[in-house]
Structures are given as C-alpha cells and as structure tokens.
C-alpha cells in the first residue's frame, strides 16, 4: 500500500493511493496514518479494504508528511562509504546516531526555509524506515517484522550550525522544514529488498546525487536492531538511514542552497519530492 496524508498543515487527513495512482480518502476509516494504525494488525485491516470503495480526494490538495505524530527521528551519519570519503571522515565501525527534531518535519512539496543567518544550507536524499511494531533489543533477523514501511526523506542540513562554532549535528539538522517526508509511506510488503533501491537528487535540474541503498555500510535490518539496543522504537518513529555522495559540502568548491533553488529527489518505488528554497 501507498499511504498518504493530505490537507492543510497540521490538519492532514489520512488517505491511500489506488492502483491507478488516484488519491482516495481514509477519513472515517482511521484517524490518521500514525500510532496503532501502523501496527501489523492496523496495516492488515487497511490492506483488506477495496480501494475502489473509498471516495476520491482532491488530486490538487496539498500532500503532507506521510506519517503523523512522529515520536522521534533517528538519523544515521556517514552510512555510505563514498559519502564518508567526500566528507573527509573515516568509515565508522558502528552506526553514528544523531537526532533530528520532529518540529523539522514538513510535507514533500512544502517550501524549504533557510534559517536566519545560515549561509551553508545543504541537501541529503535518504531512505526513511518507518517503525510499525514496537522494537526493543531486537535481533537483526527479526528487525524486518518491526518495520511498517519506507519513505523518502530529505535530511536537510545547516552546515554552519552543524560543523562550525560548537559544532553540533542536532542543531544543524533540526531547523523548521528541514525534514520533508513522503509523499507516501510505502508498506514493507511492496519493498521486498530495501537494499536495492536507486536514489537521486537534483537542484535546479542538475543531478548531484545518484546512488543506491546497495552501498549502505549498515543495512536497514542492522540499523533497526542497533538503534533498538539504546532506545525503544515506537510506531511512527523514523530512522533516516544516511545519504550517498553528492551533497553540497562534499563538492569542490562546495555548493550551498540559495533562495529560489528548486530541489527534486526520489527513491525507486517510493515517489518523488519537490521543494522550493526560500529565505
């Protein structure tokens, strides 16, 4: 299934995409694409619905973040060996974790707002793993059973805040609008191999990132297991799994986002995003 949330920011309604790519409303069926709806039983109930019996929603409506009431966003740093190289950093022996504030979440087509005083805003295409069944001390072999599905994440970065001064990743990653997610939550049954997904990102039509989840250092199952050793994962939590090479920081000379830029990005089978950059 391709699950979606649509409508004004903060008042999104639940929906799904039918076999013909049309948006259907789940209003009155479930309260949101969040919480218990993402548990295995909740997803099974949605899968049993004949989408043709659902009313159409307005195709022109705003598409919001594909998951509601996200408890936390756990990000994985330097999880592609070639991205670590372009960043001038060693390949880590174990996953590097940092958090991104949930207030940074925005819709896949919403404007990206460069924070006040930030001069080095950057992009990062990432695979988002959405947790379904609660996970704590999960074995790698059982990790997949705790995943509700996957989505596209643009893990935007404010590099001055992240790397200069006191240099803290959390404050460099958490600006409002710096975590567009969606357009869809694609349930895990439609993604048989999350380690074989092409991913790309363009700015103003120039392709900067052109990678694949095949080159992740730590795969999806390993990451779910690893994170669950340090914190419980709850339905709707998102693990953002790292980015391939081609970020602005790694270019020579570096390239930074400017007001007026248009970012487009996508992952095979998970849809595409498009954001206009504003100050």
C-alpha positions in Angstrom: 0.0 0.0 0.0 0.9 3.6 -0.5 -0.5 5.6 2.5 -0.6 9.3 2.4 -1.7 12.3 4.5 -3.3 15.3 2.7 -4.7 18.7 3.5 -3.6 21.9 5.3 -0.5 21.7 7.5 -1.5 20.5 11.0 -4.9 19.2 9.8 -4.0 16.4 7.4 -6.4 13.7 6.7 -5.4 10.0 6.0 -5.6 8.5 2.6 -4.2 5.9 0.2 -3.2 5.8 -3.4 -5.2 3.4 -5.5 -4.0 1.1 -8.3 -4.4 3.9 -10.8 -2.5 6.4 -8.8 -5.5 8.3 -7.6 -5.8 9.7 -4.1 -8.5 8.0 -2.0 -9.8 9.2 1.4 -9.5 7.1 4.5 -11.3 9.7 6.6 -13.7 8.0 8.9 -11.8 4.7 8.4 -8.8 5.6 10.5 -8.0 8.7 12.4 -4.5 9.2 10.9 -1.5 7.4 9.4 0.0 7.2 12.9 0.2 5.2 16.1 -1.8 1.9 16.2 -2.7 2.2 12.5 1.0 1.3 11.8 0.9 -1.9 13.9 0.8 -5.1 11.9 -3.0 -5.6 12.7 -3.7 -2.0 11.7 -1.9 -2.3 8.4 -3.6 -5.7 7.7 -7.0 -4.1 8.2 -6.2 -1.3 5.7 -4.8 -3.9 3.2 -8.2 -5.7 3.3 -10.0 -2.6 2.1 -11.1 -2.4 -1.5 -9.7 0.9 -2.5 -12.3 1.4 -5.2 -15.0 1.7 -2.4 -13.2 4.7 -0.9 -14.2 8.2 -2.0 -11.7 10.2 -4.2 -9.9 13.1 -2.6 -9.0 16.2 -4.4 -5.9 15.5 -6.5 -4.8 19.1 -6.3 -4.8 19.1 -2.5 -1.6 19.6 -0.5 0.3 16.4 0.3 1.5 16.4 3.9 4.1 14.4 5.7 3.3 10.7 5.2 3.4 9.8 8.9 1.6 11.7 11.7 2.6 12.1 15.4 6.2 11.0 14.8 7.8 10.4 18.2 11.4 10.7 17.1 13.6 10.9 14.0 16.8 8.9 14.5 19.4 9.7 11.8 22.4 7.7 10.8 25.5 9.6 9.9 28.2 8.6 7.4 26.4 5.4 6.4 27.7 5.4 2.8 31.4 4.8 2.4 31.7 7.1 -0.6 29.8 9.9 1.3 32.2 9.5 4.3 35.1 9.9 1.9 33.7 13.1 0.3 33.2 14.4 3.8 36.8 13.7 4.8 35.7 11.4 7.6 36.6 7.8 8.4 34.1 5.0 7.7 32.6 4.3 11.2 33.0 0.9 12.9 29.4 1.1 14.1 26.5 3.3 13.2 26.7 7.0 14.1 23.5 8.2 15.6 22.0 11.7 16.0 18.5 13.0 16.4 16.5 15.4 14.3 13.7 17.4 16.0 10.2 16.4 15.0 9.4 20.1 14.5 11.6 19.9 11.4 9.1 17.6 9.6 7.3 19.1 6.6 5.5 17.9 3.5 7.3 16.6 0.4 6.3 19.7 -1.7 6.4 22.4 1.0 8.9 25.2 0.8 12.3 24.7 2.5 13.1 27.7 4.6 16.8 28.6 5.2 17.2 29.5 8.9 18.1 33.1 9.8 21.8 33.7 9.5 22.6 30.3 7.9 24.8 30.5 4.8 25.6 26.9 4.1 22.3 25.0 3.7 22.7 21.6 2.2 20.7 18.6 0.9 20.7 14.9 1.6 18.5 12.2 -0.1 17.8 9.4 2.4 15.7 6.3 2.8 13.4 6.6 5.8 12.4 3.5 7.7 9.1 3.8 9.5 8.6 1.7 12.6 5.4 -0.4 13.0 5.6 -2.9 15.8 7.4 -1.6 18.9 11.1 -2.6 19.0 13.5 -3.0 21.9 16.6 -5.2 21.9 15.6 -6.6 18.5 17.8 -9.2 16.8 18.9 -8.4 13.2 17.0 -11.5 12.0 13.7 -10.2 13.5 14.2 -6.5 12.5 12.1 -6.6 9.4 8.9 -7.6 11.3 9.1 -4.3 13.2 9.1 -2.1 10.0 5.8 -0.7 8.8 7.3 0.7 5.6 9.6 3.2 3.9 9.5 6.7 2.6 11.7 9.4 1.0 13.4 11.8 3.4 15.3 15.0 2.5 17.7 15.3 5.5 18.5 19.0 5.0 21.5 20.4 6.9 22.6 23.8 8.2 26.3 23.2 7.9 27.4 26.4 9.8 25.3 25.3 12.8 26.3 21.7 12.4 30.1 22.0 11.9 31.3 25.4 12.9 31.4 27.0 16.4 30.5 24.4 18.9 29.7 22.0 16.0 26.5 20.1 17.0 24.8 17.9 14.5 21.4 18.1 16.2 21.1 21.9 15.9 22.4 21.8 12.3 19.7 19.3 11.3 16.6 20.5 13.2 15.5 23.7 11.5 11.8 24.0 10.6 11.1 22.4 7.2 14.4 20.5 7.3 12.8 17.1 7.2 10.4 16.7 4.3 9.0 13.1 4.4 6.8 11.4 1.8 5.0 11.6 -0.5 3.9 8.1 0.6 4.5 5.6 3.3 5.0 2.5 1.2 4.3 -0.6 3.3 7.1 -3.1 3.6 5.3 -5.8 1.5 5.8 -3.6 -1.5 9.6 -3.2 -0.9 10.9 -6.7 -0.9 14.6 -5.6 -0.8 15.3 -2.2 0.8 18.9 -2.7 0.0 18.4 -2.4 -3.8 16.7 1.0 -4.3 18.1 3.7 -6.6 18.1 7.2 -5.2 18.7 10.6 -6.7 18.6 14.3 -6.0 18.7 17.4 -8.3 19.0 21.1 -7.6 17.6 23.3 -10.5 17.8 20.3 -12.8 21.4 19.4 -12.1 21.8 15.9 -10.7 24.1 16.0 -7.7 23.3 12.7 -6.0 22.8 9.4 -7.9 23.2 6.5 -5.6 21.7 3.2 -4.3 20.9 1.7 -1.0 23.2 -1.2 -2.1 26.2 0.9 -0.9 25.0 1.5 2.7 27.6 0.4 5.2 24.9 -0.7 7.7 21.7 -2.1 6.2 18.1 -1.5 7.3 17.9 -4.6 9.4 21.1 -3.9 11.2 20.1 -0.3 11.9 16.7 -1.2 13.4 18.4 -3.8 15.6 21.3 -1.4 16.6 19.1 1.6 17.5 16.7 -0.7 19.5 19.6 -1.5 21.8 19.8 2.1 23.0 16.2 3.2 22.9 12.8 1.7 22.3 11.3 2.3 18.9 7.6 3.0 18.7 5.0 3.0 15.8 5.6 6.0 13.6 9.3 6.6 14.7 11.5 7.2 11.7 15.1 6.0 11.1 16.7 8.1 8.4 19.4 5.8 7.1 22.1 8.1 5.6 22.9 9.6 2.2 25.0 8.7 -0.8 27.7 11.1 -2.2 27.0 14.3 -3.9 26.0 16.6 -1.0 26.9 20.3 -1.4 29.5 20.0 1.4 31.5 17.4 -0.5 31.8 19.3 -3.8 34.9 21.3 -4.8 34.1 24.1 -4.3 31.1 23.4 -2.0 27.7 24.3 -3.3 25.0 25.7 -0.9 21.3 26.1 -1.3 20.1 29.6 -2.2 16.6 31.2 -2.2 14.9 30.4 -5.5 16.6 27.0 -5.9 14.3 24.0 -6.6 15.2 20.6 -5.1 13.8 17.4 -6.6 14.6 14.0 -5.3 13.3 10.4 -5.3 13.8 6.8 -4.5 12.6 4.0 -6.8 9.1 2.9 -5.8 8.8 5.4 -3.0 7.9 8.5 -5.0 9.5 11.9 -5.5 9.7 15.2 -3.7 10.0 18.8 -4.9 10.8 21.8 -2.7 11.3 25.5 -3.4 14.0 27.1 -1.3 13.1 30.4 0.4 14.8 32.6 2.9 
